Amino acid sequence: MSTPKPYSLNSRAVADATMQWLARRNVSVLQIAELAHDLQKAYYPDLTVEECIVHVESVLAKREVQNAVLTGIQLDLLAEEQKLLPPLQDMIMNDEPLYGCDEVLALSIVNVYGSIGFTNFGYIDKLKPGILKRLNEKNGRDCHTFLDDIVGAIAAAAASRIAHRKHAELEQQQ
């Protein structure tokens, strides 16, 4: 009897799949960076969207974030395909207000960058600016129950990362 090959995950494949699935769901790094910029521009008036792109890409490079993105998108797709069991199917397809698992998954992203991420996430989740407005629309066909919160969490995490880095730069200058 042969020994089974040990499990090994290709990190590059996971990172590539994350970016591909975001693109397939019509979400770009630029759109997420614009959200992060909106969260931080009042505190750092010289902050550019290009700078925010770098921070969004850094957030997306983390495995925990990639795992959340891939899991959430998969659940949204299964809901669109009517492949979930009831009552979960209806809860996810209709973004049931008392179903909080989508926010819990998103908080796993926010948690990577500390408590400031939680306040950024709560703020952006309530307002639903930019790409979040489209992702939150209900048309009976597309399901973004998880993706809208995940995108908001990535932006909140990037904004937190920016705040931490800018604060450290300020301290070094003093």
C-alpha positions as CSV (number, residue, x, y, z in Angstrom):
1,M,0.0,0.0,0.0
2,S,1.4,3.4,-1.0
3,T,1.6,6.3,1.4
4,P,-0.7,9.2,0.4
5,K,1.0,12.3,-0.8
6,P,1.0,14.9,2.0
7,Y,-1.4,17.8,1.5
8,S,0.2,21.0,0.2
9,L,-1.5,24.1,-0.9
10,N,0.0,26.4,-3.5
11,S,-0.1,29.9,-2.0
12,R,0.3,31.6,-5.4
13,A,-2.7,29.7,-6.7
14,V,-4.8,30.8,-3.7
15,A,-3.7,34.5,-4.3
16,D,-4.4,34.3,-8.0
17,A,-7.8,32.7,-7.4
18,T,-8.7,35.5,-5.0
19,M,-8.0,38.2,-7.5
20,Q,-9.7,36.2,-10.3
21,W,-12.9,35.7,-8.3
22,L,-13.0,39.4,-7.3
23,A,-12.7,40.3,-11.0
24,R,-15.4,37.8,-12.0
25,R,-17.7,39.4,-9.4
26,N,-16.8,42.8,-11.0
27,V,-14.9,44.1,-8.0
28,S,-11.5,45.8,-8.6
29,V,-8.7,46.8,-6.4
30,L,-9.2,50.4,-7.5
31,Q,-12.8,50.3,-6.2
32,I,-11.7,48.9,-2.9
33,A,-8.9,51.5,-2.7
34,E,-11.4,54.3,-3.3
35,L,-13.4,53.1,-0.3
36,A,-10.2,53.0,1.8
37,H,-9.4,56.5,0.6
38,D,-12.8,57.8,1.6
39,L,-12.3,56.4,5.1
40,Q,-8.9,58.1,5.5
41,K,-8.8,61.3,3.4
42,A,-10.2,63.5,6.2
43,Y,-7.2,62.5,8.4
44,Y,-4.6,62.5,5.7
45,P,-5.5,65.1,3.0
46,D,-2.4,64.3,0.9
47,L,-3.4,60.6,0.7
48,T,-3.8,59.4,-2.8
49,V,-5.9,56.6,-4.3
50,E,-2.7,55.1,-5.7
51,E,-1.3,54.9,-2.2
52,C,-4.5,53.2,-1.1
53,I,-4.1,50.6,-3.9
54,V,-0.8,49.6,-2.3
55,H,-2.4,49.0,1.0
56,V,-5.4,47.1,-0.5
57,E,-3.0,44.9,-2.3
58,S,-1.1,44.3,1.0
59,V,-4.3,43.3,2.7
60,L,-5.2,41.0,-0.2
61,A,-1.8,39.3,0.0
62,K,-2.7,37.9,3.5
63,R,-3.9,34.3,3.5
64,E,-6.6,34.9,6.1
65,V,-8.1,37.5,3.7
66,Q,-7.8,35.3,0.7
67,N,-9.6,32.5,2.6
68,A,-12.5,34.8,3.6
69,V,-12.8,36.1,0.0
70,L,-12.9,32.7,-1.5
71,T,-15.3,31.3,1.1
72,G,-17.7,34.2,0.9
73,I,-17.8,34.3,-2.9
74,Q,-18.4,30.5,-3.0
75,L,-21.4,30.8,-0.7
76,D,-22.8,33.7,-2.7
77,L,-22.4,31.6,-5.9
78,L,-24.1,28.6,-4.4
79,A,-27.0,30.8,-3.3
80,E,-27.3,32.1,-6.9
81,E,-27.3,28.6,-8.2
82,Q,-30.0,27.5,-5.6
83,K,-27.6,24.9,-4.3
84,L,-27.9,25.6,-0.5
85,L,-30.4,23.8,1.7
86,P,-33.4,25.6,3.1
87,P,-33.7,27.8,5.1
88,L,-30.1,28.8,4.5
89,Q,-30.8,29.2,0.8
90,D,-33.4,31.9,1.4
91,M,-31.5,33.6,4.2
92,I,-28.4,34.1,2.1
93,M,-30.2,34.9,-1.2
94,N,-32.2,37.6,0.6
95,D,-29.4,38.8,2.8
96,E,-31.6,38.2,5.9
97,P,-31.0,41.0,8.4
98,L,-30.6,38.7,11.4
99,Y,-28.2,36.4,9.5
100,G,-24.8,37.7,10.8
101,C,-22.4,35.1,9.4
102,D,-21.5,37.4,6.5
103,E,-20.4,40.1,8.9
104,V,-18.6,37.5,11.1
105,L,-16.6,36.3,8.1
106,A,-15.8,39.9,7.2
107,L,-14.6,40.6,10.7
108,S,-12.0,38.0,10.3
109,I,-10.4,40.3,7.7
110,V,-10.8,43.4,9.8
111,N,-9.3,41.7,12.8
112,V,-6.0,41.4,11.0
113,Y,-5.3,45.1,11.5
114,G,-6.6,45.9,15.0
115,S,-9.5,47.6,16.6
116,I,-9.5,50.6,14.3
117,G,-10.6,48.3,11.6
118,F,-13.8,47.5,13.5
119,T,-14.9,51.1,13.6
120,N,-13.9,51.6,9.9
121,F,-15.9,48.5,9.0
122,G,-19.0,49.5,11.0
123,Y,-19.0,53.0,9.4
124,I,-18.6,51.8,5.8
125,D,-21.0,48.9,6.3
126,K,-23.7,51.4,7.4
127,L,-23.1,53.9,4.6
128,K,-22.5,51.5,1.7
129,P,-20.6,54.0,-0.5
130,G,-19.1,53.3,-3.9
131,I,-19.0,49.7,-5.0
132,L,-20.8,48.6,-1.8
133,K,-24.0,50.3,-3.0
134,R,-24.0,48.1,-6.2
135,L,-23.1,45.0,-4.3
136,N,-25.9,45.6,-1.8
137,E,-28.6,45.9,-4.4
138,K,-31.1,43.1,-4.5
139,N,-32.2,42.0,-8.0
140,G,-33.4,38.5,-7.3
141,R,-30.6,37.1,-9.5
142,D,-27.2,38.2,-8.1
143,C,-26.2,37.4,-4.6
144,H,-23.5,39.4,-2.8
145,T,-24.5,38.7,0.8
146,F,-21.0,37.9,1.7
147,L,-19.1,39.9,-0.9
148,D,-20.4,43.3,0.1
149,D,-19.2,42.8,3.7
150,I,-15.9,41.3,2.5
151,V,-15.2,44.2,0.2
152,G,-16.0,46.6,3.0
153,A,-13.8,44.7,5.4
154,I,-10.9,44.8,2.9
155,A,-11.3,48.6,2.6
156,A,-11.6,49.0,6.3
157,A,-8.5,46.8,6.9
158,A,-6.5,48.9,4.3
159,A,-7.7,52.1,5.9
160,S,-6.5,50.7,9.3
161,R,-3.2,49.8,7.8
162,I,-2.8,53.3,6.4
163,A,-3.6,54.9,9.8
164,H,-1.1,52.6,11.5
165,R,1.6,53.4,8.9
166,K,0.9,57.2,8.8
167,H,1.0,57.3,12.6
168,A,4.4,55.5,12.7
169,E,5.8,57.9,10.0
170,L,4.6,60.9,12.2
171,E,6.3,59.4,15.2
172,Q,9.6,59.0,13.3
173,Q,9.5,62.6,12.2
174,Q,9.2,63.9,15.7
